[in-house]
């Protein structure tokens, strides 16, 4: 009876021990009367809650990227059409992305994956906002900032996802780590690949309002940044309003990704950080 009460008391002491660490459960009396310390994983104490804990984290992480990349993928596809400097901006973005991969490991380790992702999502907001006034001296620096943020973003994402998979497998000893990693990656990339659909769907729904614009030399003045400008003030106003609506929706998606990451994504526990530092 004494051991039973000790187990129940310890199980209710800390409801936040979902990080896979062993928690003390008092003492257990063996047949010979000798009392020895007893431990139990958080998974066995919290049951179903622990089973869902890391899976919920992965889905939350996926939603952060879903909102952010719904805006980025669609805007990236339209940059060359909307802005004359689009090609230069994309070249700067992906060039600096390669450079940022060299500074990523110490940055993520120092800031933690969640903080790194929040900062990188803010860089996405700056990139989208810069398109409201698409001039070279604003767009190129914004694309450069986003390029430098992209390497740390993907490294922090993979660190968070892999760490969650390892902790989930540790809480359930019978599950192979590789299988859990594959499952979590499958969930994440299933959701993020949907951003091509959602982003282009948003673009299609908004840009169809510009389909009634008059054409100049057989080409819509809004369809391509290099097209001749129409002298009609009405046409310019309509084209500008459609573009601003499109960018506003994209910016709202970016802000949504930041908010979900800040308020809903749980940070990695200290024990996970120690595992990551040891390189698993």
N, C-alpha and C positions, 0 to 999 in steps of 0.2 A: 504493500500500500504506500509505504514511504517513497519508493522509487517512482510509482505511478504519479503521485502528487508532484514530485520534483520535475518529472517530464512535462506535465501539463503546465506548471508554473513557468518553466523556461520557454515553452513554446509560445506563450502569450506575451513574453517580455518585449520582444522586438519584432514588430510586424513588417519592418523594412529590410530584413535580411534576405533579399532576393538575389544577392550577387554570387551565390554558390559557395560562400565560405561555410565551414563547419561551425556550428554554434554550440556552446556548452549546454548540456541538459542535466546538470546536477550529477548525481551518482546513482548507480544501479547496484542492487544487492544480488550477488551470485549465490549459487547453492551453498557454497562453503561459508557464507556470511561475510566474505571480504567485499568491500565496496571499492569500485574503480570508477574513474571518470567516464562518462558516456558522451558521445558526440553524435550529431545527426546533421545531415545536410539540410539547407533551407528548403530544398525541394520536397523532402519528406514531411516537413512541418506544415508548409503552406499549400501543398497539394496542387490543385488546379490553378491557383493564382501564379505559382512559380512556372507552371507549364506554359502559361500564356504571356508571361512577363516579357521575355526577349522577342517573342513573335510580334507583340504589340509595338515594341521599339522599332523593329524592322519595318513594319507597315507605316509607322509615323515617319521614319526616315524616308521611306519611299514617297510619301505624300509631300514632304518638303521639296524633294527633287521634282516631283510631278508638277507642282505649281510653278516652280522656278523655270523648269525647262519647257513647259508649255509656252511660256513667253519667249525664252531664248531661241528655241528651235524655229519657231515661226518667224521671229524677227530676223534671225540669221538668214532664213530663206528669202526674205524680202529686202534685205539691205541693199543689194546691188540695184534693185529696181527703184527703191525709194530714195537712195542717196548716190550722188556721183562718186563719193569717196568710199563706197561700200567695199570695193575690191581691196583698196589699201587698208581699210579698217580690219577686214578679215585676215589679211596677211599679217598685220601687226599682232592681232589677237592670237593666232595659232603659232606665230613665231615665238612670242613671249611665253606661251603655254609650255613649249618645249624647254625654255630656259628655266621656268619656275619649277620644273620637276627636280632640278638639282638642289633647290633650297627647301624642298618640301619636308623631308624626314625630321630635321631638327625643329622646324616650325610647328609641326603637328604635335610632336612630343612635348614641346614647351607650353603650347597654348591649350592642349587637349582637343580631341576631335570635334566636340560640340562647338566650342568657341571658334575654332577654325572655320567650321561650316557656316556659322552665323556671319562672320566677317566676309566670307566669300559670297554669301547670298546678298549681302549689302552691296558688294561690287556689281552684282547683276542688276540691282536696282539703279545704280549710277549709270550703268551702260544703257539701260532702257530710257532713263530720263534724258540722257544726252541726245537721244534721237528726236526729241521735241524741237531742238534747234540744230539741225544736222549740218554743221560746218566743220571743216577739217580740224581746226584747233580745239574743238570740244570732243569730237567723235574719236579721233586717234588716241588721245590720252585715256579716254574712257575704255576703249578697246584694249589698250595696253594694260590698264589696271585689271580688267577682267581676265586677260591672258595670264597675268602673274598670279591671279587668284584661282585659276582653274586647276592648276597642278595640285596645290594644297587641298582644294575642295574634294577632288576625286580620291586623293590619298586618305584624307580624313574619313570620307564615306566608307572606303574599304576597310580601314582600321576599325571603325565602329561596327560595321557589319560582321567582320571576321571575329572580333572580340566577343560580340554578342553570341555568335555561333559556338565559340569555344566554351563560354560560360554556360550556355544552354546544354551543351553536351556533357559538361562537368557535373551539372545537376542531375543528369539522367545517364548514369554510368553505362547503360546498355546501348547507347546510341553512338555510332561512329561519328567522329568530328567531321570527316569529309562529307558525310551525308547531310549533316546539319548545315554546313557551309554551302553546299550545293542547293539545298532547299531555300535558304535565306537569299542567296544570289538570284535564284530563279524568281522569287517573289519580287525582289527589287527591280530586276531588269524587265520583268513583265510590265510593271507599272510605269517605269520610265520610258519604255518604248511606246507607250500609249500617248506620250507627249507629242509625237509627230502627228497623230490623229487629232488630238484636242487642239493643238496650236494651229494647225492648218484649217481646222473646222472654224475656229474663231476668226481667222483671217478671211475665210470664204464668206462667212455670214456678214461680216462688216464691209468687206470690199465689194460685195454685190450691189451695195447702194451706190457705188461709183460707176456702175455699168451703163447708166443712162447718160453719162457725160458725153458731150460732142467730141468728135474725133478731129484730129489735125493730121492731114496727109495720110489718113487711113489708120492712125494709131491714137489711142486714147492718151490724152496729156497726162493722166494720172498713172498709167501703167508702167512708165519707165522714166527714170530721172533724166535721161539724155534726150527725151522727146522734146520737140519744139513747144514753147510755152504758148498757151492760148491767151489772147489779149482780153478775153472776157473776164471781168472782175467776179462775176457770178461763179464761173467755173473754178477759178482759183480758190474762192471761198469754200465751195463744196469739197474740192479735193483736200484742202487743208483741214476741214472739219472731220472728214473721214479718217485722215491720217492721225489726227489727234485722238479721235475715239479709239482707234486701234491701239495706239501707244498707251492710252489710259487703261485699257483692259489688260495689256501686258504688264504694265507697272503694278496694277492691282494684284495680278498673279504673283509677281515677284515679292511684293509686300506680304502676301499670304504665306509664301514659303518661309520668309523670315519669321513671321509670327508663330507659325507651327513649330519651327525649329526652336525658338526661344522658350515658348510656353508649354509645349507638349512633348518634345523629345527629352527623354531622361538622359542625364550625363552618365558616362561610364563610371563605375565604382572604382575605388582605390585599388581593390584587388585586381580588377581587370587591367588597370594602368600598369601595375607591377608585371602582369603577364606580358603585356605588350612591350614593356621595356626590356624584358628578357628575350624578346623575339620569338615567343612561343617555343 
